[in-house]
Amino acid sequence: MAARRCRKAPHELLTEAEKKANHIASEQKRRQNIRLGFDQLIDIVPSLNHGNRSEALILQKSIDHIRQLISAKNDLKHQVRDLEMLLGDP
């Protein structure tokens, strides 16, 4: 039987400084991803521009835009249904 090496648990392999550095890096990555998401919303939502940096404003205008898109989609569905009725298509 081969001798087994004594292994530390994975959480014990890092020093406190390394754990802190990893935590900071993870938090920076999370914040960068959030910023990227807000930048993408600014690019997509017509009523926003790059001067609008309030996250609350970005979210509210995004919600308004999505609601407008849903309403337009529903209007188009109704138009299609009306045209199908005119053509005799069920």
C-alpha positions in Angstrom: 0.0 0.0 0.0 1.4 3.4 -1.0 1.9 6.0 1.6 -0.7 8.7 1.5 0.3 12.3 1.5 -1.4 14.5 4.1 -3.4 17.1 2.2 -4.9 20.2 3.5 -8.5 21.1 2.8 -8.9 23.3 -0.3 -9.8 26.3 1.7 -6.6 26.0 3.7 -4.4 26.1 0.7 -4.6 29.8 0.3 -3.2 32.4 2.7 -5.5 35.1 4.1 -3.9 37.6 1.7 -4.6 35.4 -1.3 -8.2 34.8 -0.1 -8.6 38.6 0.2 -7.0 39.2 -3.2 -9.3 36.6 -4.8 -12.4 38.1 -3.1 -11.4 41.6 -4.4 -10.8 40.3 -7.9 -14.2 38.5 -7.9 -16.0 41.6 -6.7 -14.3 43.7 -9.3 -15.3 41.3 -12.0 -18.9 41.3 -10.7 -19.1 45.1 -10.8 -17.5 45.2 -14.3 -20.2 42.7 -15.5 -22.9 44.9 -14.0 -21.4 48.0 -15.6 -21.3 46.2 -19.0 -25.0 45.3 -18.6 -26.0 48.9 -18.0 -23.8 50.0 -20.9 -25.6 47.5 -23.1 -29.0 48.8 -21.9 -27.9 52.3 -22.8 -27.0 51.2 -26.3 -30.3 49.3 -26.8 -32.9 51.6 -25.3 -33.7 54.5 -27.6 -34.6 57.0 -24.8 -31.2 56.5 -23.1 -27.9 58.1 -24.0 -24.4 57.8 -22.6 -25.0 60.8 -20.4 -27.5 58.9 -18.4 -25.6 57.1 -15.7 -28.2 56.8 -13.0 -28.8 53.1 -12.7 -32.4 53.7 -11.4 -33.1 55.8 -14.5 -31.6 53.2 -16.8 -33.7 50.4 -15.3 -36.9 52.5 -15.4 -36.4 53.6 -19.0 -35.6 50.0 -19.9 -38.8 48.8 -18.3 -40.7 51.5 -20.2 -39.1 50.4 -23.5 -39.9 46.7 -22.9 -43.5 47.6 -22.1 -43.7 49.6 -25.4 -42.3 46.6 -27.3 -44.7 44.2 -25.7 -47.6 46.6 -26.6 -46.4 46.9 -30.2 -46.1 43.1 -30.5 -49.7 42.7 -29.2 -51.0 45.3 -31.6 -49.3 43.5 -34.5 -50.8 40.2 -33.3 -54.2 41.8 -33.3 -53.6 43.2 -36.8 -52.6 39.7 -38.1 -55.7 38.2 -36.5 -57.9 40.8 -38.1 -56.3 40.3 -41.5 -56.7 36.5 -41.2 -60.4 37.0 -40.4 -60.7 39.2 -43.5 -59.0 36.6 -45.7 -61.1 33.8 -44.1 -58.0 32.1 -42.6 -58.8 30.8 -39.1 
